[in-house]
């Protein structure tokens, strides 16, 4: 199961930093494969509205073995973000989320 660093500064202090709806970046790391991007975007898309995926940025590690995918979304609630992170952590291909 992957690791997650989201909302690690404490529930109350993090909640006060976000005003919904807002632009939010979810960074997901895993081993580079032909299906990783589609898999991650599919998981995130199940929890957001049709037009809430604003962009996705991909970056390979220096060795090319790992990839990070940053999904930029329009988030509507803390609960929505929690559901996205939980679904990503359940995916065996996801090594870490930020």
Rosetta constraint file for C-alpha pairs under 8 A:
AtomPair CA 1 CA 89 HARMONIC 5.81 0.50
AtomPair CA 1 CA 90 HARMONIC 6.22 0.50
AtomPair CA 1 CA 91 HARMONIC 7.12 0.50
AtomPair CA 1 CA 92 HARMONIC 6.07 0.50
AtomPair CA 1 CA 94 HARMONIC 7.51 0.50
AtomPair CA 1 CA 95 HARMONIC 7.04 0.50
AtomPair CA 2 CA 88 HARMONIC 7.85 0.50
AtomPair CA 2 CA 89 HARMONIC 5.01 0.50
AtomPair CA 2 CA 90 HARMONIC 7.46 0.50
AtomPair CA 2 CA 91 HARMONIC 7.69 0.50
AtomPair CA 2 CA 92 HARMONIC 7.32 0.50
AtomPair CA 2 CA 94 HARMONIC 5.61 0.50
AtomPair CA 2 CA 95 HARMONIC 4.33 0.50
AtomPair CA 2 CA 96 HARMONIC 4.79 0.50
AtomPair CA 2 CA 97 HARMONIC 7.16 0.50
AtomPair CA 3 CA 89 HARMONIC 6.93 0.50
AtomPair CA 3 CA 95 HARMONIC 6.46 0.50
AtomPair CA 3 CA 96 HARMONIC 4.55 0.50
AtomPair CA 3 CA 97 HARMONIC 6.15 0.50
AtomPair CA 4 CA 85 HARMONIC 7.49 0.50
AtomPair CA 4 CA 89 HARMONIC 7.42 0.50
AtomPair CA 4 CA 96 HARMONIC 5.76 0.50
AtomPair CA 4 CA 97 HARMONIC 4.73 0.50
AtomPair CA 4 CA 98 HARMONIC 5.89 0.50
AtomPair CA 5 CA 97 HARMONIC 6.32 0.50
AtomPair CA 5 CA 98 HARMONIC 4.92 0.50
AtomPair CA 6 CA 85 HARMONIC 7.82 0.50
AtomPair CA 6 CA 97 HARMONIC 7.34 0.50
AtomPair CA 6 CA 98 HARMONIC 5.43 0.50
AtomPair CA 7 CA 11 HARMONIC 6.57 0.50
AtomPair CA 7 CA 14 HARMONIC 6.08 0.50
AtomPair CA 9 CA 13 HARMONIC 6.89 0.50
AtomPair CA 9 CA 14 HARMONIC 6.32 0.50
AtomPair CA 10 CA 14 HARMONIC 6.03 0.50
AtomPair CA 11 CA 15 HARMONIC 5.99 0.50
AtomPair CA 12 CA 16 HARMONIC 6.40 0.50
AtomPair CA 13 CA 17 HARMONIC 6.72 0.50
AtomPair CA 14 CA 18 HARMONIC 6.93 0.50
AtomPair CA 15 CA 78 HARMONIC 7.41 0.50
AtomPair CA 18 CA 22 HARMONIC 7.31 0.50
AtomPair CA 20 CA 75 HARMONIC 6.64 0.50
AtomPair CA 20 CA 76 HARMONIC 5.19 0.50
AtomPair CA 20 CA 77 HARMONIC 5.96 0.50
AtomPair CA 21 CA 74 HARMONIC 6.45 0.50
AtomPair CA 21 CA 75 HARMONIC 5.40 0.50
AtomPair CA 21 CA 76 HARMONIC 4.37 0.50
AtomPair CA 21 CA 77 HARMONIC 6.92 0.50
AtomPair CA 22 CA 74 HARMONIC 5.46 0.50
AtomPair CA 22 CA 75 HARMONIC 5.37 0.50
AtomPair CA 22 CA 76 HARMONIC 6.76 0.50
AtomPair CA 23 CA 72 HARMONIC 6.84 0.50
AtomPair CA 23 CA 73 HARMONIC 5.73 0.50
AtomPair CA 23 CA 74 HARMONIC 4.66 0.50
AtomPair CA 23 CA 75 HARMONIC 6.21 0.50
AtomPair CA 24 CA 72 HARMONIC 5.65 0.50
AtomPair CA 24 CA 73 HARMONIC 5.35 0.50
AtomPair CA 24 CA 74 HARMONIC 6.10 0.50
AtomPair CA 24 CA 75 HARMONIC 6.16 0.50
AtomPair CA 25 CA 70 HARMONIC 6.26 0.50
AtomPair CA 25 CA 71 HARMONIC 5.67 0.50
AtomPair CA 25 CA 72 HARMONIC 4.48 0.50
AtomPair CA 25 CA 73 HARMONIC 6.39 0.50
AtomPair CA 26 CA 70 HARMONIC 5.45 0.50
AtomPair CA 26 CA 71 HARMONIC 5.19 0.50
AtomPair CA 26 CA 72 HARMONIC 6.41 0.50
AtomPair CA 26 CA 73 HARMONIC 7.87 0.50
AtomPair CA 26 CA 97 HARMONIC 7.18 0.50
AtomPair CA 26 CA 98 HARMONIC 6.14 0.50
AtomPair CA 27 CA 68 HARMONIC 6.58 0.50
AtomPair CA 27 CA 69 HARMONIC 5.70 0.50
AtomPair CA 27 CA 70 HARMONIC 4.27 0.50
AtomPair CA 27 CA 71 HARMONIC 6.43 0.50
AtomPair CA 27 CA 97 HARMONIC 5.58 0.50
AtomPair CA 27 CA 98 HARMONIC 5.02 0.50
AtomPair CA 28 CA 40 HARMONIC 7.65 0.50
AtomPair CA 28 CA 68 HARMONIC 5.50 0.50
AtomPair CA 28 CA 69 HARMONIC 5.22 0.50
AtomPair CA 28 CA 70 HARMONIC 6.24 0.50
AtomPair CA 28 CA 94 HARMONIC 6.79 0.50
AtomPair CA 28 CA 95 HARMONIC 7.69 0.50
AtomPair CA 28 CA 96 HARMONIC 5.93 0.50
AtomPair CA 28 CA 97 HARMONIC 4.51 0.50
AtomPair CA 28 CA 98 HARMONIC 6.51 0.50
AtomPair CA 29 CA 66 HARMONIC 7.12 0.50
AtomPair CA 29 CA 67 HARMONIC 5.72 0.50
AtomPair CA 29 CA 68 HARMONIC 4.32 0.50
AtomPair CA 29 CA 69 HARMONIC 6.37 0.50
AtomPair CA 29 CA 94 HARMONIC 5.98 0.50
AtomPair CA 29 CA 95 HARMONIC 5.61 0.50
AtomPair CA 29 CA 96 HARMONIC 5.17 0.50
AtomPair CA 29 CA 97 HARMONIC 6.25 0.50
AtomPair CA 30 CA 36 HARMONIC 7.55 0.50
AtomPair CA 30 CA 66 HARMONIC 5.62 0.50
AtomPair CA 30 CA 67 HARMONIC 5.64 0.50
AtomPair CA 30 CA 68 HARMONIC 6.59 0.50
AtomPair CA 30 CA 93 HARMONIC 6.01 0.50
AtomPair CA 30 CA 94 HARMONIC 4.92 0.50
AtomPair CA 30 CA 95 HARMONIC 4.89 0.50
AtomPair CA 30 CA 96 HARMONIC 6.92 0.50
AtomPair CA 31 CA 36 HARMONIC 7.77 0.50
AtomPair CA 31 CA 65 HARMONIC 5.87 0.50
AtomPair CA 31 CA 66 HARMONIC 4.25 0.50
AtomPair CA 31 CA 67 HARMONIC 5.92 0.50
AtomPair CA 31 CA 93 HARMONIC 7.11 0.50
AtomPair CA 31 CA 94 HARMONIC 7.86 0.50
AtomPair CA 31 CA 95 HARMONIC 7.73 0.50
AtomPair CA 32 CA 36 HARMONIC 6.66 0.50
AtomPair CA 32 CA 60 HARMONIC 7.54 0.50
AtomPair CA 32 CA 64 HARMONIC 7.17 0.50
AtomPair CA 32 CA 65 HARMONIC 5.65 0.50
AtomPair CA 32 CA 66 HARMONIC 4.83 0.50
AtomPair CA 32 CA 67 HARMONIC 5.11 0.50
AtomPair CA 35 CA 39 HARMONIC 5.98 0.50
AtomPair CA 36 CA 40 HARMONIC 6.17 0.50
AtomPair CA 36 CA 93 HARMONIC 7.33 0.50
AtomPair CA 37 CA 41 HARMONIC 6.07 0.50
AtomPair CA 37 CA 69 HARMONIC 6.89 0.50
AtomPair CA 38 CA 42 HARMONIC 5.84 0.50
AtomPair CA 39 CA 43 HARMONIC 6.33 0.50
AtomPair CA 40 CA 44 HARMONIC 6.27 0.50
AtomPair CA 40 CA 69 HARMONIC 7.97 0.50
AtomPair CA 40 CA 88 HARMONIC 7.29 0.50
AtomPair CA 41 CA 45 HARMONIC 5.85 0.50
AtomPair CA 41 CA 71 HARMONIC 7.32 0.50
AtomPair CA 42 CA 46 HARMONIC 6.33 0.50
AtomPair CA 43 CA 47 HARMONIC 7.31 0.50
AtomPair CA 43 CA 84 HARMONIC 7.29 0.50
AtomPair CA 43 CA 87 HARMONIC 6.76 0.50
AtomPair CA 43 CA 88 HARMONIC 6.72 0.50
AtomPair CA 44 CA 48 HARMONIC 6.77 0.50
AtomPair CA 44 CA 71 HARMONIC 7.99 0.50
AtomPair CA 44 CA 84 HARMONIC 5.90 0.50
AtomPair CA 44 CA 88 HARMONIC 7.81 0.50
AtomPair CA 45 CA 49 HARMONIC 7.29 0.50
AtomPair CA 45 CA 50 HARMONIC 7.55 0.50
AtomPair CA 45 CA 53 HARMONIC 7.13 0.50
AtomPair CA 47 CA 80 HARMONIC 6.75 0.50
AtomPair CA 47 CA 83 HARMONIC 7.29 0.50
AtomPair CA 47 CA 84 HARMONIC 6.28 0.50
AtomPair CA 48 CA 52 HARMONIC 5.98 0.50
AtomPair CA 48 CA 53 HARMONIC 7.43 0.50
AtomPair CA 48 CA 73 HARMONIC 7.97 0.50
AtomPair CA 48 CA 74 HARMONIC 7.91 0.50
AtomPair CA 48 CA 75 HARMONIC 7.50 0.50
AtomPair CA 48 CA 80 HARMONIC 7.80 0.50
AtomPair CA 49 CA 53 HARMONIC 7.73 0.50
AtomPair CA 52 CA 73 HARMONIC 5.36 0.50
AtomPair CA 52 CA 74 HARMONIC 4.87 0.50
AtomPair CA 52 CA 75 HARMONIC 7.45 0.50
AtomPair CA 53 CA 71 HARMONIC 7.23 0.50
AtomPair CA 53 CA 72 HARMONIC 6.25 0.50
AtomPair CA 53 CA 73 HARMONIC 4.60 0.50
AtomPair CA 53 CA 74 HARMONIC 6.66 0.50
AtomPair CA 54 CA 71 HARMONIC 7.72 0.50
AtomPair CA 54 CA 72 HARMONIC 5.41 0.50
AtomPair CA 54 CA 73 HARMONIC 5.19 0.50
AtomPair CA 54 CA 74 HARMONIC 6.96 0.50
AtomPair CA 55 CA 71 HARMONIC 6.04 0.50
AtomPair CA 55 CA 72 HARMONIC 5.09 0.50
AtomPair CA 55 CA 73 HARMONIC 7.07 0.50
AtomPair CA 56 CA 69 HARMONIC 6.71 0.50
AtomPair CA 56 CA 70 HARMONIC 5.47 0.50
AtomPair CA 56 CA 71 HARMONIC 4.47 0.50
AtomPair CA 56 CA 72 HARMONIC 5.96 0.50
AtomPair CA 57 CA 69 HARMONIC 5.62 0.50
AtomPair CA 57 CA 70 HARMONIC 5.07 0.50
AtomPair CA 57 CA 71 HARMONIC 6.63 0.50
AtomPair CA 58 CA 67 HARMONIC 6.94 0.50
AtomPair CA 58 CA 68 HARMONIC 5.82 0.50
AtomPair CA 58 CA 69 HARMONIC 4.57 0.50
AtomPair CA 58 CA 70 HARMONIC 6.48 0.50
AtomPair CA 59 CA 67 HARMONIC 5.62 0.50
AtomPair CA 59 CA 68 HARMONIC 5.27 0.50
AtomPair CA 59 CA 69 HARMONIC 6.49 0.50
AtomPair CA 60 CA 64 HARMONIC 5.47 0.50
AtomPair CA 60 CA 65 HARMONIC 7.46 0.50
AtomPair CA 60 CA 66 HARMONIC 5.95 0.50
AtomPair CA 60 CA 67 HARMONIC 4.40 0.50
AtomPair CA 60 CA 68 HARMONIC 6.44 0.50
AtomPair CA 61 CA 65 HARMONIC 6.42 0.50
AtomPair CA 61 CA 66 HARMONIC 5.26 0.50
AtomPair CA 61 CA 67 HARMONIC 5.81 0.50
AtomPair CA 61 CA 68 HARMONIC 7.76 0.50
AtomPair CA 75 CA 80 HARMONIC 7.16 0.50
AtomPair CA 75 CA 81 HARMONIC 7.04 0.50
AtomPair CA 76 CA 80 HARMONIC 6.76 0.50
AtomPair CA 77 CA 81 HARMONIC 6.61 0.50
AtomPair CA 78 CA 82 HARMONIC 6.22 0.50
AtomPair CA 79 CA 83 HARMONIC 6.22 0.50
AtomPair CA 80 CA 84 HARMONIC 6.35 0.50
AtomPair CA 81 CA 85 HARMONIC 6.24 0.50
AtomPair CA 82 CA 86 HARMONIC 6.09 0.50
AtomPair CA 83 CA 87 HARMONIC 6.14 0.50
AtomPair CA 84 CA 88 HARMONIC 6.21 0.50
AtomPair CA 85 CA 89 HARMONIC 6.15 0.50
AtomPair CA 85 CA 97 HARMONIC 7.38 0.50
AtomPair CA 86 CA 90 HARMONIC 6.40 0.50
AtomPair CA 87 CA 91 HARMONIC 6.77 0.50
AtomPair CA 88 CA 94 HARMONIC 6.57 0.50
AtomPair CA 88 CA 97 HARMONIC 7.68 0.50
AtomPair CA 89 CA 94 HARMONIC 6.56 0.50
AtomPair CA 89 CA 95 HARMONIC 7.97 0.50
AtomPair CA 89 CA 96 HARMONIC 7.66 0.50
AtomPair CA 89 CA 97 HARMONIC 7.68 0.50
